[in-house]
Amino acid sequence: MTENAVNLLLVVPALAVVVVLGIVQAIGVPESTLRGRREAQVRALRDSVAVPGARIELDWSRYKEVPKERVLAVAGEQGWTLADEEIQEQAWVLRFTRS
């Protein structure tokens, strides 16, 4: 094989991969998939805040699809008020107290 043929065999598949990845990135994750994840995370959040006690800690990174305002609203439905938050290496901890 000539050098040009070898280069062509290397470049064409690489370009095909780049094009496919670009298309996937442009299309993104379907809204229905995101909605399903968000609803499942809200259900898990509701279970997490439906506990007795005076204080709870939630790792917001477990609920990535749920906006912070929604987390606060769901916690507020159970009488929790945000007291503190802390960004850690692997977590974003939200601390709540009963209001």
Secondary structure as UniProt FT lines:
FT   HELIX           3..27
FT   HELIX           31..49
FT   STRAND          55..59
FT   HELIX           60..63
FT   TURN            64..65
FT   HELIX           68..77
FT   TURN            78..79
FT   STRAND          80..87
FT   STRAND          92..98
//
